[in-house]
Amino acid sequence: MFKTLLKLKRAGIVGINRRNADYILRYNQRALYPLVDDKLHTKRLAIAAGIAVPDLYGVIEIEHDIASLPEIVRGHQDFVIKPAHGSGGNGIAVIVGRINDRYQYNNGNLLTEEELEYHISNILSGMYSLGGQPDQALIEYRVKFDPIFEPISYRGVPDIRTIVFRGIPVASMVRLPTRMSDGKANLHQGAVGAGIDLTTGCTTRAVWQNRPVEHHPDTGASISGFQIPHWNKLLTLAAQCYELVGLGYLGVDVVLDQKLGPLVLELNARPGLSIQIANGQGIQKRLEYIDRLAEIPSSAESRANLAQQLFVQI
């Protein structure tokens, strides 16, 4: 055990306890957590700040309002239903189309209107929310991923997770849906995590179920060396979210729509540390370097550029 801990320390791996004590507790005011824990609040803040997010079609807050679902999605063949206070991708229903009187789920299953209403009822009851508190159901635009991702994604939309510290991007990875993850970009549910070189925006290595992989388990396509589109814009967008919510240690999830480009999907005040495994290196040295900076650039673009310059050798 001691040798394992020493090896991790030398690799600069940040553990949960250190993340919580040195960064989250120091740089994230508890009063600001609702800005990211409530996806509806986050979306409204982003819209007000001119940050692109998936369009919101409607919100269902109480059981009585569930009957309004057909009206909310009228004119939309596809859409997403998600809990406002959910985490880890739990409770998200991705509807990709309709066949006769049924809604087609992204895994191919068909749901009746009653089954979909039951799912929304579960969301409202707090089944998927943080702390099990009563929740709201958001109905929004379904992102159509950039077709460039098609070879390395299975029935879902990849997203790019970036950890931002004091407004400066520290590390990024792209999470690639698989059959195991049921088309969701969630590593704990079986998605592939691929590290991204901050300077170039190219994937460097990948892990699946905490094991190194070179090819996507379902498509067979090579994962490393993949160029993430709109990389500079995406990195600047992640840095911009620092001003949006004021959290010093932040996880930013962005998706790339084939027509709309980068869209902020959600923010996280307690981002996980698996990004280090995906990149094959710890983030401790980068965090310590930024912590010592006496002055942080005021503009998001400058901070994104700084990250690309700083971490070439760190």
Backbone bond lengths (Angstrom), bond angles and torsions (degrees), N, CA, C in turn:
res aa  C-N    CA-C-N  psi(-1)  N-CA   C-N-CA  omega(-1)  CA-C   N-CA-C  phi
1 M - - - 1.465 - - 1.529 111.00 -
2 F 1.368 116.56 -44.71 1.460 120.82 -179.00 1.523 111.21 -61.99
3 K 1.358 115.95 -42.09 1.462 119.86 179.81 1.525 111.09 -63.95
4 T 1.335 116.12 -37.71 1.465 120.56 178.98 1.528 110.44 -64.90
5 L 1.330 116.19 -45.57 1.463 120.39 179.25 1.520 111.48 -62.49
6 L 1.344 116.39 -40.46 1.465 120.77 179.49 1.521 110.74 -65.24
7 K 1.325 116.12 -39.67 1.462 120.64 178.98 1.527 110.91 -63.51
8 L 1.340 116.62 -43.34 1.463 121.07 179.02 1.517 111.10 -64.25
9 K 1.340 116.28 -39.96 1.462 120.43 179.97 1.520 111.04 -63.67
10 R 1.326 116.34 -43.11 1.468 120.40 179.49 1.523 111.52 -65.31
11 A 1.322 115.83 -29.60 1.472 119.97 179.25 1.531 111.64 -80.15
12 G 1.340 116.63 -3.90 1.463 119.78 178.98 1.512 113.41 76.02
13 I 1.328 117.15 24.58 1.458 121.11 -179.71 1.530 110.18 -76.90
14 V 1.307 116.55 129.50 1.462 122.45 176.73 1.526 108.43 -92.43
15 G 1.332 116.05 124.85 1.452 120.68 177.87 1.524 110.81 -91.01
16 I 1.335 115.72 171.85 1.463 120.35 -177.23 1.519 111.97 -60.64
17 N 1.343 117.48 -44.17 1.458 119.79 -177.79 1.526 112.05 -62.06
18 R 1.317 115.93 -42.66 1.467 119.17 179.69 1.523 110.99 -69.65
19 R 1.323 115.85 -40.06 1.469 118.94 176.66 1.519 110.39 -57.34
20 N 1.322 115.80 -47.33 1.463 120.13 -177.74 1.518 112.05 -65.17
21 A 1.338 117.27 -47.27 1.465 121.42 -174.04 1.526 113.02 -74.50
22 D 1.331 117.09 -45.43 1.472 120.34 -172.34 1.526 114.18 -88.07
23 Y 1.327 117.57 -21.78 1.459 118.20 -173.45 1.529 113.52 -125.40
24 I 1.318 117.60 -52.42 1.463 118.44 -178.21 1.528 111.63 -67.70
25 L 1.315 118.11 -49.40 1.469 120.30 -178.91 1.526 111.94 -66.38
26 R 1.317 116.72 -35.10 1.473 120.77 -177.27 1.528 112.81 -78.54
27 Y 1.315 116.37 -36.52 1.460 118.79 -170.08 1.529 115.23 -112.47
28 N 1.323 117.73 -8.15 1.469 120.18 -178.97 1.531 110.31 -115.51
29 Q 1.309 116.26 105.27 1.454 119.91 177.82 1.530 109.88 -69.38
30 R 1.325 115.85 133.07 1.467 120.11 -178.56 1.530 111.53 -57.69
31 A 1.329 116.08 -33.05 1.465 119.55 -177.31 1.523 111.84 -64.42
32 L 1.347 116.88 -18.59 1.467 120.65 -178.18 1.526 112.87 -92.37
33 Y 1.326 118.53 -9.91 1.460 121.43 -176.97 1.531 113.31 -57.20
34 P 1.345 118.20 -40.41 1.474 117.86 -179.71 1.525 113.62 -58.46
35 L 1.337 117.40 -22.32 1.460 120.20 179.96 1.519 111.91 -66.40
36 V 1.342 116.97 -25.88 1.466 119.98 -179.90 1.527 112.30 -111.92
37 D 1.332 117.40 -26.73 1.465 119.74 179.54 1.523 111.99 -71.92
38 D 1.328 116.33 -22.70 1.467 121.73 177.81 1.526 108.19 -103.91
39 K 1.331 116.79 104.84 1.471 121.00 -175.77 1.523 112.55 -63.30
40 L 1.312 117.19 -30.00 1.463 120.11 177.71 1.518 110.12 -68.41
41 H 1.321 116.62 -42.58 1.466 120.96 178.03 1.530 109.92 -63.32
42 T 1.338 115.90 -44.89 1.463 120.32 178.91 1.525 111.08 -58.45
43 K 1.331 116.32 -44.55 1.461 120.89 -178.19 1.529 110.77 -62.29
44 R 1.319 116.75 -43.17 1.459 120.13 -179.32 1.527 111.85 -66.56
45 L 1.334 116.51 -37.53 1.463 120.10 176.05 1.530 110.81 -63.51
46 A 1.328 116.18 -44.01 1.461 121.15 -178.94 1.525 111.09 -63.30
47 I 1.315 116.44 -43.59 1.470 120.39 179.58 1.522 110.35 -61.24
48 A 1.335 116.20 -43.18 1.468 120.80 179.96 1.526 111.37 -64.04
49 A 1.346 116.34 -30.41 1.461 120.67 -178.53 1.526 112.52 -90.03
50 G 1.331 117.15 0.22 1.459 120.45 179.20 1.516 113.57 79.63
51 I 1.336 117.00 18.72 1.462 121.53 178.26 1.527 108.85 -91.76
52 A 1.317 116.47 130.72 1.467 121.19 -175.59 1.523 111.59 -71.14
53 V 1.327 116.22 130.71 1.466 123.79 176.46 1.533 108.10 -138.19
54 P 1.333 118.07 162.46 1.471 119.39 175.50 1.526 110.59 -60.71
55 D 1.330 117.04 137.85 1.467 121.52 -179.97 1.519 111.57 -58.47
56 L 1.332 115.26 140.52 1.452 121.56 177.15 1.526 108.65 -96.03
57 Y 1.341 116.69 120.45 1.463 120.97 179.42 1.529 111.83 -86.08
58 G 1.315 116.52 -33.80 1.456 119.33 -178.94 1.507 112.08 179.61
59 V 1.329 115.88 168.71 1.465 122.67 179.37 1.529 108.43 -131.29
60 I 1.311 116.08 132.25 1.463 121.26 174.76 1.521 107.78 -109.56
61 E 1.331 116.18 119.52 1.459 120.88 -173.12 1.520 113.86 -108.00
62 I 1.324 118.44 -29.14 1.460 121.85 -178.61 1.524 110.03 -133.96
63 E 1.325 115.75 161.12 1.461 121.40 -176.69 1.530 112.36 -54.25
64 H 1.311 115.57 -39.52 1.464 119.91 -177.35 1.524 111.86 -60.55
65 D 1.343 116.12 -29.66 1.467 120.55 -176.27 1.528 113.20 -79.40
66 I 1.343 117.58 -10.96 1.470 119.68 -178.35 1.525 110.88 -58.78
67 A 1.309 116.68 -31.88 1.471 120.87 -179.75 1.520 112.31 -63.83
68 S 1.326 116.99 -15.43 1.467 120.53 -179.07 1.527 112.31 -84.80
69 L 1.336 118.28 -1.38 1.468 120.99 -177.96 1.529 112.88 -54.34
70 P 1.348 119.63 -48.77 1.474 118.90 -179.56 1.528 112.66 -56.76
71 E 1.322 116.96 -36.13 1.468 120.16 179.89 1.527 110.52 -71.31
72 I 1.340 116.46 -39.26 1.467 120.80 -179.79 1.524 111.35 -62.17
73 V 1.336 116.37 -41.05 1.469 119.70 -175.65 1.522 112.60 -96.93
74 R 1.327 116.54 9.34 1.459 118.89 177.70 1.534 109.66 -59.81
75 G 1.298 115.64 129.15 1.459 119.93 -179.10 1.518 113.58 88.18
76 H 1.348 117.23 -1.21 1.471 121.48 179.07 1.520 108.66 -120.68
77 Q 1.315 116.66 111.37 1.457 120.38 178.62 1.532 111.69 -72.61
78 D 1.316 116.77 -28.00 1.458 120.99 -179.96 1.524 109.89 -131.32
79 F 1.316 116.31 152.69 1.473 121.42 -177.95 1.518 108.35 -170.75
80 V 1.322 115.26 173.65 1.465 121.78 179.31 1.519 108.86 -126.06
81 I 1.333 116.37 138.40 1.453 122.03 173.79 1.527 107.08 -113.95
82 K 1.326 117.22 128.13 1.460 119.22 -179.60 1.530 110.91 -143.42
83 P 1.326 117.30 150.42 1.464 120.47 175.50 1.527 110.59 -73.52
84 A 1.313 116.72 138.45 1.468 120.59 -178.66 1.517 112.11 -65.66
85 H 1.336 117.13 -28.51 1.458 121.11 -177.56 1.523 112.11 -116.45
86 G 1.323 117.78 24.81 1.457 121.16 -179.02 1.516 112.09 -78.66
87 S 1.323 115.40 169.58 1.466 120.77 177.50 1.520 109.10 -147.75
88 G 1.330 115.83 156.73 1.459 120.86 176.46 1.513 115.25 65.38
89 G 1.328 117.60 17.86 1.457 120.38 179.74 1.514 114.20 78.81
90 N 1.339 117.23 3.31 1.457 120.48 -178.42 1.525 111.19 -71.72
91 G 1.328 115.97 138.16 1.456 121.26 176.54 1.508 115.63 84.65
92 I 1.329 117.40 -1.68 1.465 120.11 -179.14 1.524 110.03 -82.33
93 A 1.317 116.25 126.98 1.460 122.19 177.42 1.524 108.69 -113.90
94 V 1.315 116.49 119.80 1.464 121.66 -178.90 1.525 108.49 -104.68
95 I 1.324 115.29 112.53 1.467 121.10 -179.94 1.527 108.19 -100.31
96 V 1.331 116.08 119.49 1.464 120.45 -174.03 1.525 113.41 -99.73
97 G 1.340 117.10 -8.11 1.457 119.79 179.12 1.520 110.80 171.47
98 R 1.308 115.15 -172.75 1.464 120.29 179.74 1.525 109.97 -135.22
99 I 1.320 114.00 141.56 1.458 121.30 176.59 1.522 107.27 -127.67
100 N 1.315 115.30 115.17 1.464 121.51 -173.74 1.533 109.17 56.01
101 D 1.321 117.86 -120.14 1.460 120.26 -178.24 1.522 112.41 -101.91
102 R 1.311 116.40 17.38 1.463 119.56 -176.45 1.520 111.68 -117.63
103 Y 1.327 114.40 155.09 1.462 121.91 178.11 1.528 108.57 -97.94
104 Q 1.312 116.31 132.51 1.463 120.21 -179.14 1.525 110.59 -93.71
105 Y 1.322 115.44 120.26 1.462 122.21 177.69 1.522 108.63 -76.16
106 N 1.342 117.41 160.86 1.465 119.46 -175.50 1.526 113.56 -66.90
107 N 1.346 118.29 -16.47 1.463 119.67 176.62 1.526 112.36 -90.97
108 G 1.335 116.17 4.91 1.452 121.04 177.98 1.517 114.67 99.76
109 N 1.325 117.80 -15.93 1.460 120.76 179.54 1.526 111.02 -66.35
110 L 1.330 115.71 149.17 1.453 120.96 177.92 1.528 109.79 -107.54
111 L 1.333 116.24 133.69 1.455 122.09 -178.66 1.522 110.13 -116.97
112 T 1.314 116.10 138.21 1.455 119.39 173.05 1.517 108.78 -76.30
113 E 1.316 116.31 166.09 1.459 119.84 177.58 1.525 110.48 -61.59
114 E 1.329 117.09 -36.51 1.464 120.93 178.97 1.527 110.89 -64.66
115 E 1.331 117.54 -38.87 1.470 120.74 179.36 1.522 111.21 -67.19
116 L 1.330 116.07 -38.30 1.458 119.46 178.50 1.535 110.31 -68.74
117 E 1.313 116.56 -39.31 1.464 120.45 177.43 1.523 110.93 -64.45
118 Y 1.322 116.97 -35.85 1.453 121.25 177.61 1.533 110.35 -64.55
119 H 1.335 115.63 -40.17 1.462 120.00 177.98 1.531 110.48 -62.29
120 I 1.318 116.56 -42.96 1.467 120.69 178.58 1.527 109.97 -63.48
121 S 1.326 116.74 -39.38 1.460 120.92 177.61 1.522 110.79 -59.87
122 N 1.320 116.43 -40.05 1.466 120.56 177.24 1.523 111.32 -63.98
123 I 1.333 116.48 -39.16 1.464 120.08 176.72 1.526 109.76 -60.56
124 L 1.322 116.85 -47.79 1.462 120.95 -177.91 1.525 111.63 -62.08
125 S 1.311 116.81 -32.17 1.466 120.35 -178.63 1.522 112.75 -72.57
126 G 1.343 116.77 -13.09 1.462 120.75 -179.52 1.512 114.12 95.40
127 M 1.327 117.72 13.61 1.461 121.07 -177.76 1.528 112.30 -58.32
128 Y 1.325 117.03 -32.47 1.470 120.21 -175.77 1.527 113.33 -112.41
129 S 1.314 118.29 2.01 1.461 120.82 -173.17 1.520 112.10 -87.23
130 L 1.323 115.75 159.04 1.453 122.04 175.33 1.526 108.99 -63.64
131 G 1.325 117.37 122.42 1.447 121.04 179.31 1.511 114.39 80.37
132 G 1.352 118.28 0.33 1.450 121.00 177.98 1.515 114.69 70.14
133 Q 1.330 116.70 20.59 1.460 120.66 -179.51 1.528 110.97 -79.92
134 P 1.344 118.06 152.95 1.467 120.83 176.13 1.524 110.90 -50.37
135 D 1.315 116.14 142.49 1.461 120.01 -170.36 1.522 111.40 -129.76
136 Q 1.329 114.67 -178.81 1.460 123.10 174.84 1.524 108.16 -121.62
137 A 1.322 116.40 153.60 1.462 121.54 177.34 1.527 109.18 -108.83
138 L 1.333 115.66 123.16 1.464 121.06 177.93 1.520 108.96 -96.37
139 I 1.315 116.53 134.28 1.462 121.25 174.39 1.517 106.94 -114.25
140 E 1.328 116.73 119.78 1.459 119.48 -172.42 1.520 113.00 -142.49
141 Y 1.308 114.04 174.10 1.469 123.67 -179.77 1.533 110.71 -58.02
142 R 1.330 116.11 135.85 1.464 120.26 174.97 1.522 109.42 -88.19
143 V 1.308 115.28 119.04 1.455 120.91 -179.08 1.528 109.92 -66.10
144 K 1.326 115.46 133.99 1.469 121.50 174.60 1.525 106.93 -103.31
145 F 1.318 116.54 107.39 1.459 118.20 -172.38 1.516 112.73 -64.29
146 D 1.325 114.44 150.34 1.460 121.58 177.49 1.526 108.24 -55.77
147 P 1.331 118.46 128.00 1.478 121.01 -176.37 1.520 114.06 -58.94
148 I 1.325 116.84 -15.24 1.459 118.97 178.27 1.526 111.25 -63.44
149 F 1.362 116.27 -22.19 1.460 120.75 -179.65 1.535 113.12 -84.06
150 E 1.315 117.05 -8.24 1.462 120.44 -172.24 1.529 114.07 -53.65
151 P 1.339 119.40 -40.51 1.472 118.62 -178.60 1.530 113.94 -66.42
152 I 1.347 117.61 -22.64 1.465 119.15 -174.18 1.530 112.40 -119.98
153 S 1.316 117.04 26.30 1.458 120.16 178.07 1.516 109.40 -141.44
154 Y 1.346 116.10 144.45 1.451 120.45 -179.00 1.524 109.90 -118.78
155 R 1.343 116.86 110.20 1.459 123.44 172.96 1.530 114.15 49.12
156 G 1.277 117.03 41.94 1.456 118.28 179.05 1.511 110.86 -169.52
157 V 1.333 115.22 176.55 1.455 121.51 -177.20 1.519 110.17 -103.30
158 P 1.334 118.53 118.08 1.464 120.09 174.87 1.531 109.69 -64.94
159 D 1.324 116.34 150.13 1.457 118.44 171.85 1.519 109.77 -130.37
160 I 1.318 114.88 158.76 1.459 121.46 -178.85 1.516 108.47 -110.37
161 R 1.327 116.26 115.91 1.461 122.03 177.99 1.529 108.66 -96.24
162 T 1.329 116.45 128.54 1.455 121.96 176.78 1.523 109.16 -126.69
163 I 1.321 116.71 130.39 1.464 120.74 172.70 1.515 107.43 -89.57
164 V 1.329 115.02 129.58 1.462 122.22 -177.73 1.523 108.12 -119.54
165 F 1.333 116.69 125.60 1.463 121.88 179.93 1.533 109.85 -121.60
166 R 1.309 115.41 121.80 1.472 122.99 -176.19 1.537 110.35 54.43
167 G 1.309 116.37 33.42 1.456 121.54 177.49 1.509 114.71 86.72
168 I 1.341 118.12 -0.34 1.464 122.14 -177.60 1.527 109.84 -110.36
169 P 1.321 118.57 124.11 1.472 120.63 176.49 1.529 110.85 -58.67
170 V 1.329 116.13 134.62 1.463 122.10 -176.64 1.528 112.01 -108.80
171 A 1.323 116.51 -41.71 1.463 121.13 -178.99 1.520 108.84 -159.52
172 S 1.339 115.42 152.28 1.466 120.85 179.64 1.519 110.79 -138.05
173 M 1.316 114.87 153.81 1.456 120.94 171.78 1.520 108.18 -149.04
174 V 1.316 115.91 155.18 1.465 120.82 173.35 1.522 107.10 -107.06
175 R 1.333 115.62 132.22 1.464 121.17 -179.29 1.525 108.38 -103.50
176 L 1.326 115.20 121.04 1.463 122.13 -171.01 1.525 110.99 -108.27
177 P 1.343 117.55 119.06 1.471 120.96 179.40 1.525 112.80 -60.19
178 T 1.318 115.16 149.54 1.454 122.13 177.77 1.528 109.49 -134.15
179 R 1.324 115.15 174.98 1.460 119.58 174.41 1.533 109.72 -61.75
180 M 1.340 116.35 -40.96 1.460 120.38 -179.60 1.519 111.98 -62.14
181 S 1.333 117.21 -37.47 1.467 120.66 -177.85 1.521 112.28 -83.91
182 D 1.341 116.66 4.31 1.466 122.52 179.73 1.526 110.94 58.66
183 G 1.328 115.45 36.78 1.458 120.07 177.21 1.514 114.53 79.58
184 K 1.331 118.13 9.03 1.463 121.29 -179.28 1.519 110.73 -100.38
185 A 1.327 115.97 146.01 1.458 121.05 -179.78 1.526 109.65 -89.64
186 N 1.323 116.09 64.13 1.455 121.54 -177.99 1.527 108.83 -131.46
187 L 1.329 116.56 118.94 1.459 120.33 -174.95 1.522 112.08 -63.45
188 H 1.330 117.30 -37.79 1.458 120.72 -178.10 1.525 111.88 -67.49
189 Q 1.330 116.79 -21.31 1.461 120.57 179.09 1.528 112.18 -97.09
190 G 1.353 115.98 0.27 1.459 118.61 174.79 1.510 116.57 115.13
191 A 1.325 118.29 11.62 1.468 120.28 176.08 1.525 109.82 -75.96
192 V 1.318 116.01 160.95 1.471 122.41 175.77 1.529 108.22 -90.01
193 G 1.339 116.26 138.07 1.457 120.48 174.53 1.511 109.79 -110.56
194 A 1.334 117.05 124.54 1.466 121.13 -179.59 1.525 109.57 -118.69
195 G 1.331 116.58 123.27 1.456 121.08 178.48 1.516 111.18 -66.87
196 I 1.342 115.46 151.04 1.467 121.15 -178.52 1.525 109.72 -124.58
197 D 1.308 116.50 131.38 1.459 121.92 173.41 1.528 108.41 -70.42
198 L 1.334 117.35 118.39 1.463 120.29 -176.09 1.529 112.63 -61.55
199 T 1.309 116.89 -31.63 1.466 120.27 -176.49 1.521 112.06 -73.56
200 T 1.322 116.65 -44.06 1.465 120.26 -173.80 1.527 114.05 -100.46
201 G 1.338 116.47 -24.27 1.458 119.51 -175.03 1.519 112.99 78.57
202 C 1.329 117.37 18.00 1.463 121.87 178.79 1.528 110.28 -101.83
203 T 1.326 116.09 144.10 1.455 119.88 176.54 1.528 109.76 -70.31
204 T 1.322 115.94 144.25 1.464 120.64 -175.31 1.517 113.43 -110.32
205 R 1.322 116.51 -41.98 1.464 122.16 -179.48 1.520 107.32 -158.02
206 A 1.325 116.95 171.35 1.460 119.37 -177.69 1.517 111.06 -144.98
207 V 1.326 115.06 154.52 1.460 121.18 175.58 1.529 108.94 -132.78
208 W 1.304 114.06 149.00 1.473 121.05 176.77 1.515 107.05 -140.49
209 Q 1.333 116.21 123.03 1.467 120.77 -175.54 1.532 110.44 54.87
210 N 1.351 114.74 40.55 1.472 122.97 178.62 1.530 113.55 65.32
211 R 1.323 117.26 16.58 1.457 121.05 176.90 1.526 109.75 -118.03
212 P 1.337 117.71 138.21 1.463 120.11 178.37 1.531 110.69 -62.09
213 V 1.323 116.47 136.61 1.462 121.37 175.79 1.516 108.90 -136.08
214 E 1.319 115.75 152.16 1.458 120.52 178.22 1.521 111.76 -106.89
215 H 1.333 116.03 -21.61 1.458 120.51 -177.07 1.521 110.27 -128.93
216 H 1.324 115.64 151.36 1.465 120.08 177.24 1.526 108.72 -64.85
217 P 1.342 118.22 132.13 1.465 120.76 -174.18 1.528 114.66 -63.55
218 D 1.321 118.21 -20.53 1.463 120.24 -178.09 1.521 113.47 -106.18
219 T 1.327 116.76 -37.68 1.462 119.41 -177.26 1.523 112.90 -93.71
220 G 1.343 116.15 -22.49 1.454 120.40 -178.90 1.517 114.48 79.64
221 A 1.332 117.23 -0.37 1.468 120.73 -177.70 1.531 111.08 -76.31
222 S 1.324 115.94 147.36 1.462 121.96 176.87 1.527 109.47 -67.25
223 I 1.334 116.68 139.54 1.461 120.84 -174.73 1.533 112.60 -100.51
224 S 1.309 117.90 -39.69 1.468 120.03 -177.12 1.529 111.28 -69.96
225 G 1.338 115.91 152.52 1.457 121.33 179.18 1.512 113.80 78.88
226 F 1.315 116.80 13.36 1.468 120.91 -179.73 1.528 109.58 -85.90
227 Q 1.317 117.52 126.92 1.469 122.33 -178.77 1.524 110.30 -85.29
228 I 1.331 116.81 118.61 1.457 121.51 176.91 1.531 108.96 -74.39
229 P 1.337 118.67 123.97 1.468 120.63 -179.84 1.533 111.87 -64.89
230 H 1.320 116.50 153.92 1.468 123.35 175.50 1.531 111.95 55.33
231 W 1.326 117.95 36.38 1.464 120.12 -169.80 1.529 113.53 -59.75
232 N 1.329 118.42 -48.73 1.466 120.34 -178.22 1.525 111.44 -61.79
233 K 1.328 115.97 -40.29 1.461 120.34 178.62 1.525 110.30 -66.11
234 L 1.300 116.01 -40.14 1.466 120.73 -179.19 1.526 111.22 -64.99
235 L 1.335 116.66 -42.52 1.465 120.78 -179.50 1.528 110.80 -67.17
236 T 1.320 116.52 -37.94 1.462 120.50 177.38 1.523 110.75 -66.84
237 L 1.317 116.12 -37.65 1.463 121.05 178.42 1.530 110.25 -62.37
238 A 1.330 116.80 -41.96 1.464 120.66 177.76 1.529 110.63 -62.60
239 A 1.333 116.59 -43.28 1.467 120.40 179.01 1.524 111.22 -64.54
240 Q 1.306 116.86 -34.80 1.467 122.30 -178.53 1.526 112.28 -64.10
241 C 1.314 116.62 -26.44 1.471 120.00 -178.02 1.522 112.26 -69.37
242 Y 1.323 117.16 -14.93 1.471 120.80 174.91 1.525 110.18 -61.67
243 E 1.328 116.84 -46.63 1.472 120.03 177.20 1.519 111.71 -67.36
244 L 1.317 116.05 -30.10 1.454 120.44 -175.34 1.528 112.27 -62.10
245 V 1.339 116.60 -43.26 1.473 119.62 -175.23 1.523 114.46 -122.20
246 G 1.339 118.26 -11.53 1.450 120.59 175.34 1.515 116.20 76.24
247 L 1.327 118.55 13.17 1.460 121.32 178.67 1.525 109.92 -87.17
248 G 1.336 116.11 130.93 1.456 120.12 -177.38 1.511 113.85 -74.58
249 Y 1.334 117.17 -29.15 1.463 121.91 179.13 1.523 106.74 -123.27
250 L 1.323 115.81 113.45 1.458 120.03 -165.05 1.523 111.81 -143.09
251 G 1.332 115.86 142.76 1.456 121.23 171.13 1.516 109.09 -105.54
252 V 1.328 117.50 130.18 1.461 122.52 -178.70 1.528 108.78 -119.34
253 D 1.318 116.17 124.15 1.470 121.51 179.24 1.525 109.29 -108.22
254 V 1.315 115.58 121.87 1.462 122.15 -177.90 1.528 109.41 -123.43
255 V 1.321 116.63 141.48 1.460 122.05 174.39 1.519 108.56 -116.32
256 L 1.323 115.90 157.41 1.462 121.03 -179.66 1.519 109.44 -113.74
257 D 1.317 116.27 106.92 1.457 121.38 179.17 1.527 109.40 -83.67
258 Q 1.340 116.45 143.62 1.467 119.89 -175.74 1.523 113.38 -64.33
259 K 1.334 118.16 -24.33 1.459 120.95 179.32 1.524 112.86 -110.48
260 L 1.337 116.44 -36.19 1.464 120.49 -173.11 1.522 114.02 -93.80
261 G 1.331 116.93 -11.82 1.459 120.09 -179.61 1.520 111.58 77.80
262 P 1.351 117.93 -152.86 1.465 121.19 -176.68 1.529 112.43 -65.47
263 L 1.333 115.78 132.13 1.461 123.20 177.03 1.527 108.35 -130.56
264 V 1.321 117.10 133.28 1.465 120.34 176.51 1.526 108.13 -76.09
265 L 1.327 115.53 123.12 1.457 120.43 -177.88 1.521 110.95 -89.81
266 E 1.339 116.88 -50.03 1.452 120.53 176.99 1.521 110.30 -165.21
267 L 1.336 115.14 166.95 1.452 122.62 178.72 1.522 108.56 -120.78
268 N 1.335 115.84 156.96 1.456 120.15 -175.78 1.522 109.77 -140.67
269 A 1.341 115.64 125.31 1.466 120.71 179.58 1.519 112.20 -82.07
270 R 1.322 116.85 -10.57 1.470 121.32 -178.65 1.531 109.50 -134.38
271 P 1.322 118.02 57.47 1.468 119.51 -175.88 1.524 111.72 -61.35
272 G 1.321 115.90 141.39 1.459 121.05 -179.99 1.521 112.54 -67.41
273 L 1.319 115.22 171.91 1.460 120.67 -173.87 1.523 113.60 -107.87
274 S 1.330 117.08 7.35 1.462 120.41 180.00 1.522 112.04 -67.42
275 I 1.322 116.50 -13.12 1.464 120.45 176.87 1.525 110.34 -60.07
276 Q 1.333 116.45 -27.35 1.468 120.91 178.16 1.525 110.86 -70.11
277 I 1.329 116.28 -38.72 1.461 120.61 178.44 1.525 109.93 -66.86
278 A 1.340 115.61 -41.94 1.466 119.91 -179.90 1.523 111.49 -61.68
279 N 1.341 116.46 -36.76 1.467 120.73 -178.75 1.524 113.19 -88.01
280 G 1.334 116.82 -12.77 1.453 119.43 179.99 1.503 113.58 72.45
281 Q 1.325 117.23 21.72 1.458 121.17 178.08 1.525 110.24 -159.74
282 G 1.334 114.91 151.12 1.453 120.17 179.92 1.516 111.95 -77.95
283 I 1.325 115.58 167.24 1.476 120.47 -179.28 1.531 111.81 -110.99
284 Q 1.355 117.25 6.10 1.455 119.89 -175.53 1.529 112.86 -58.96
285 K 1.344 117.66 -47.82 1.462 120.41 -177.79 1.521 111.45 -62.09
286 R 1.314 117.00 -37.44 1.463 120.45 179.90 1.529 110.71 -68.27
287 L 1.326 115.83 -42.73 1.467 119.48 178.47 1.528 110.97 -63.29
288 E 1.325 116.58 -42.56 1.462 120.43 -179.95 1.526 111.12 -64.53
289 Y 1.326 116.61 -38.31 1.466 120.40 179.24 1.520 110.40 -63.11
290 I 1.321 116.38 -47.27 1.461 120.62 -179.49 1.523 110.64 -66.22
291 D 1.333 116.73 -35.54 1.465 121.19 179.85 1.521 111.07 -62.52
292 R 1.334 116.15 -29.77 1.467 120.01 -178.69 1.525 113.33 -85.45
293 L 1.308 118.12 -11.20 1.458 120.24 -178.31 1.528 110.73 -64.60
294 A 1.308 115.91 127.19 1.467 119.94 -179.30 1.523 111.26 -76.42
295 E 1.325 116.04 -27.38 1.461 120.14 -177.52 1.524 110.08 -137.25
296 I 1.326 115.60 134.65 1.462 122.33 178.87 1.529 108.43 -109.58
297 P 1.340 118.57 131.76 1.471 120.16 178.55 1.521 111.11 -54.60
298 S 1.325 115.40 144.46 1.460 120.06 -175.69 1.525 113.36 -78.80
299 S 1.334 117.60 -29.78 1.466 119.16 -176.65 1.520 111.58 -94.30
300 A 1.330 115.75 145.87 1.466 121.27 179.75 1.526 110.99 -62.10
301 E 1.317 117.15 -39.29 1.465 120.64 -179.88 1.521 111.20 -62.78
302 S 1.339 116.48 -41.24 1.469 120.40 179.07 1.516 111.23 -65.86
303 R 1.333 116.40 -36.96 1.470 119.47 179.80 1.525 110.85 -70.07
304 A 1.331 116.57 -37.13 1.464 120.13 177.07 1.525 110.16 -65.53
305 N 1.324 116.69 -41.91 1.468 120.96 177.74 1.527 110.84 -64.03
306 L 1.337 115.74 -39.15 1.464 120.42 179.05 1.530 110.50 -61.47
307 A 1.320 116.37 -42.69 1.468 120.13 179.22 1.524 110.91 -60.32
308 Q 1.324 116.89 -41.02 1.456 120.26 -179.03 1.533 111.80 -67.62
309 Q 1.335 116.14 -29.53 1.468 120.36 178.71 1.530 112.24 -82.00
310 L 1.337 115.91 -40.74 1.454 120.90 -173.64 1.513 113.48 -67.39
311 F 1.330 116.94 -40.73 1.442 119.63 -165.08 1.520 114.39 -98.86
312 V 1.324 116.12 23.21 1.454 119.27 176.16 1.519 109.77 -66.18
313 Q 1.341 116.38 -37.82 1.459 119.77 -175.77 1.533 112.78 -118.62
314 I 1.338 117.88 -5.68 1.470 119.33 -178.38 1.527 109.19 -84.13
